Amino acid sequence: MNIRFLGTGFGAPYKNRHQQSILIEVGDYSYLFDAGAPVCDILSFAEYDMSRIKTVFISHLHGDHMNGLNDMINLAEFFNIRCDVYLSEERGIKAFRDYTYMQLGRDSDRVDFKLISEGLFYDDGIIKVTAYQNGHMKGLPSYSFLIEAEGKRIYITNDLSPELCDLPDISPDMLIIEAAHFEAETVISKCNQLKVDKVAFVHVMPPEKYDDLKKCNTNFIPLYPNDGEEYVI
């Protein structure tokens, strides 16, 4: 699996870091996990073939994780995008279907909206995606994702609860964890308890927290990806 960090920032604009969006490539296919803005611009400027994107997974309906989805819908024909989009709740599906109709004057024949369910909900024979509900949005569904392909496992936490009580005891090949909603020492301590070799920190807020994270002792390899960086697992 190849991991492209398209956007590694938090909710507010910050120099050189866009809203969260992670592209996972397996063979000829690509899968987009969250679509923070401006994901279409990022891929277009990189001359990326967006027709490779097979499925989009939106972890929860906060804007910084889905602001780029509108552009993907509007420009689907221009970029030859045909994909499924998995959303965290039915109201989100209705909202995007209504938005699509307002933009196109018809339902989209290129984007099909589907609902995430907890547990293993996606298996196309290339990748498997399991959803773990977390406590980031009180009273509304919000998910972390375990992605399995080519004998490897990646766990993307997306946004978690401030108490950091919703990170399961799993052993992926790479953990991609947010670092916005708790102290640096708290997230490092939690990651030290897991059996994981590599931990990539994204969604770091405030940006000065990078310095705090780097001062902590770890029993794993810490990664601090910038926008545009790639890792092979």
N, C-alpha and C positions, 0 to 999 in steps of 0.2 A: 504493500500500500504506500502510495505517495501522499503526503499531507502538505497542502498549500495553505498557509495562513494569509488569507486575503485581508482580513480586518482583525486586529488584536486589541482595539481600544475599548473604552467604556462608553457610557451613554452620551457624554458631552463631547463636542469636537475637540481634538487635541492634535498638535503638530505631528505629522507623519504616521498617525494611527487612526484608521477608520473603524467604524462600528463592526461588531463581531460577525465574522463570516469565515468558515473553514471549508475548503474543498478537498475531498478525498478521492483520489484517482485509483482505480483498479482496472488494469488492462486498458481497454478503449473507452471505458465508462467513467463518468464523474458523478459525484454525489455532493450536494451542497448542504452543509449543516449551518443553519441560520443564514439570513440574507440581510445583514445590516447594510446601510448605505455607505458608499455608492457602489454596490457590488458589480453592477453592469459596467460602470465606468472602469473599474479596476480590471476586469476581465477583458474589456474592449481595448484598453490601452496596452495590455499585455499581448494583444492579438491572439487571445485564447478562443478556440473554437467552442462556442457555447452550445452548439448542437450536441456536444458530448455529454451535457448534463442530463442525466436520466431522472433523478429524483431530488427534490428539495425537502428538507426537514426543518420546520420552525419549532424551536423548543418551547417558546411561550410568546404571548402576544404583547410584549413590550416593544416599543418602536425601534430601539437600537438593535433588535434582533430580526426585524422584518421590514424596515424602512426601504430596503432595496428591492423588495418583492414587487412593488407596484411597477417599477421600471421593467422588471423581467416579464411581467404580464403584458405591459404596453408594447414592448419591443420584441415579443416572442417571435413574431413573423419576420421581423428585420434580421434577427440573429439566428433564425431557424431553430428556435427552442421548442421542443416538445417534451413535456415532463409532467410527472405527478408532483403535487405539492401537499405534504402532510402538515396539518395544523393541529394545535393542541385542543381546540374546542369547536363545537358546532357553530357557535355564534361568529367565530372568526371565519369559518367557511362561508357562511351566508354573507358576511360583510365583504369578503373578497369577490364572491360571485356577483354581488350587487355592484361593486366597484368596477369589475370587468365589464359588466353590461353598460354601465354609464360611460366607460371609455370607448367601447367598441360598438355599442348599439346592439349587441348580441352576446350570447354566451361564447366563451373561448373554445375553439376546437383544438387548441394546442396545450392548454394547462388544465389538468384535472385535479380538483381538490379532494383530499381524503383526510380522515380523522386518525390521529395517533391514539393508540390504546396501550395501557400499561402491559409490560411483558414483551415477548417477541412479537412484533407486529409487522415486520418487513423482512422478506426473504425472496430475492429474485434469482437465486442460484449463483449470484456473484458476491453479494454481501448480505449479512444479516444485521438487523438493527433491533435492539431491545431497549424499551423505554422504562426508566425508573422515575416515578413521580417524586419531585422534591418539594420543599416547602418555601420556595422563593415567592410565589404569589399566594397570599392568604385567600382561601376560598375559591381559587381558580386553578386549573391544571397547569403545571409547569414541569418539564421533563429534562432529565439527563439521558444520554445515549451511550450504549455499548455497541460498538461497531466491530464486526468480525468478518475477516476476509483473508484469504491466502494463508490460513493458519495463524494469523495475528489478531490481536485485540486492542482496540483503542477505546478509551472511556472519555467522553466529553461531558463535563459536569454542567455546562452552561451556568446560569445564575443559581445560587443556592441560598439557603436560609442564613441569617446572621449567626445563628447558633452553630452552624456547620455540623448539624446532626443528621444530615441526609446524604452523606457520602458513604456508600456501601463498602464493605470489606471485600474488595475484589482485587485481582492481580492482573491488570492489563499490561501489555507491552509498553504502552504509553498512556499516561494520565494527562489530560488537558483540563486544567482547573482555573476557574476565575479567582481573582484576588481583589475584589472590590468591597465585599460586604463583611469583612472581618479583618482582624489584625494579622500582620505578617507572621508573627510568632505562632498564632493559632493555626493557620493553614499549613505552615511548615511542620508543626508538631503532629497534625493529623496525617499528613502525607508520610511522615517518618514511621507511622504505625502500619502503613500498608506495605504489601509486598509488590513494589513496583520499582523498576530500574530507572525510568525516565519520567520526569514531571515537567510539563510545559505550562508556564503561567501566562494567562491572558486576562483581558478585562481588569487590568490593574488600576485601582483608584485609591488615592490620588497617585499621579505618576511618580511622586517621590517615594512611594512604597517599594518600587523596584530596589532602591538602595537598602531598605530594611530587609527585604527578602534575601538579598545577596549576602547580608551579614550573618544570616542564620546558618547553623550547622545542619547538614542533611546527610542521610544515608542512601540517597538516590542522586542521579544526575539531574541537576536543575537546568531547565532551558527557558530562555526568555526571548521567544521569537518576535521578530519585527514583521511588519506587513510585507508580504512578498516572499518571505523565507519558506523553504521547502525542507521536509524531512522524509526519509524513506524508512519504513518500519518493516 
